[in-house]
Every structure is written in structure tokens, then in C-alpha cells.
Amino acid sequence: MGKVNASYLMIPYDIHHTINLHQAGKIIKIMQNRFLGTIFLLIMLSACSQTAKTSLPVETLQPTSAVILTETLATSISTGACPTETADLKLFTNTKDGYCLLYPAENTILPPALIVINPTGLPGDMPGDAWVQISVEDALGLTAAQVADQKIAEVGEGFNITHSEILIDGKQAVVVDGLPGQDAWRGVFIVDNNHLYTISFMPWDPNADGFSQLENLYSSVIDSFHFLPPTP
């Protein structure tokens, strides 16, 4: 038998072919490079996928109403009784119309249903710097929302009217801004025992000097408003 050349080691390839060790090493190296390249590509694709997931915007449900109020409106749940006076708030009770409420001590009651900021003491349509007036009438079977919709429909288009629902003494109420009138006013409509209560804050002008006093009056009235039990 002749000598085997040490620089070549014959590896079976198939029945008819062989490949030397040097060529096998090249093939293995190429396969390793392709394998590493595939692993790197998979890592990059995974990173891109994670980035895409974290960058997707979170869907936000938008209100369907055409009117959106940006301020947080006062609201109140039913307390079951008239509120208690404090050093800063006085109690006003109207047994005839069936309600009671608290108002800032520095404001003035003008019977039967006016609470006035800095009253002038003069006759006329301007009892003071600002005021709230409470009127009561038959609701005619309507809800507060129906009354508000009716008021808005009556004035037609061309006015910047906004409205929102709140709770007063645990009952549905509707706050409406922008209804036309002698003065800019905020109307609050609420129905109890088939009586429509309209609480009007005037003049409602957030840009006016001293408007914070009317805001304070509004919050005090709405937060404390309570309906008295119906009388026989």
C-alpha cells in the first residue's frame, strides 16, 4: 500500500465525490457566518417590533356631544336634610317653594328669592354687582334635560351655548351658559316633585372684575341646595 499524503484527508461527500478538509473548513465557516447573520437579523426584527408596539398611540375615547365644558362643575348628592350654617356660610330656607341652601355670609338675601353680592339698595334691574335668582314653576311633566333642550331650541342658531349635566341634591340638573338675555347668565335647571327650579346666576362673565365672588356664590348654592319634603 502506498503512503497517504498528510496534507489531504479525504471525506466522503457522496458515492462518487470526495472533498478535502480545507474545503470543508471553508464551507463550515460560510455556514457559521450565515447562521450568525440570521440570528442578528432576528434580533433586529424583534427590537423593531417592540419599538413599534411601544410607539403606537393609545386610543382615547372622545365625547360624542357637540358641546364640551372645560371647567369642573359643582355637584351635590342628597343629604336628607338642610345643611348646617358655618362661620362663613348662612342658611336660607324657603318653605313656600320647598328648598334650603347655604350662601356666603358676606352676601345679602333680598326676599323672596334673591341673593346679592354688594347690593346697591336702589330700584331697578341691577340689584348689585352680581346675584342669583331662584324661580319655581310647574314642570308640566318635563325633565330638566327636556327643559334645557327646549330653551336652547327656542333661541335658534347663532349663539355660543354650552350645557352640561350635574347632580343637585342627588337629582339630575342641567347647567346652560350662553342663553341670550339682558345680562350674560348661567342657568341651572332642575325638576323635583314636578316643579321646575331655575337658578339664574348673573351677570356670568368670567372676564369681569370680581367674578370670583359669583363663582363662590355659585359653588355654595349648588353644593348645599336641598329640597324640602312636599307639604300636604
Sequence and secondary structure as in RCSB ss.txt:
>XXXX:A:sequence
MGKVNASYLMIPYDIHHTINLHQAGKIIKIMQNRFLGTIFLLIMLSACSQTAKTSLPVETLQPTSAVILTETLAT
SISTGACPTETADLKLFTNTKDGYCLLYPAENTILPPALIVINPTGLPGDMPGDAWVQISVEDALGLTAAQVADQ
KIAEVGEGFNITHSEILIDGKQAVVVDGLPGQDAWRGVFIVDNNHLYTISFMPWDPNADGFSQLENLYSSVIDSF
HFLPPTP
>XXXX:A:secstr
     TT   EE SSS EE HHHHHHHHHHHHHHHHHHHHHHHHHHHHHHHHHHHS        SS    S    
    SS     SSEEEEEETTTTEEEEEETTSEEETTTEEEEEE   SSS  EEEEEEEEEEE TT  HHHHHHH
HHHHH SSS  EEEEEEETTEEEEEEE   SSS  EEEEEEETTEEEEEEEES  TTSTTHHHHHHHHHHHHHH 
EE     
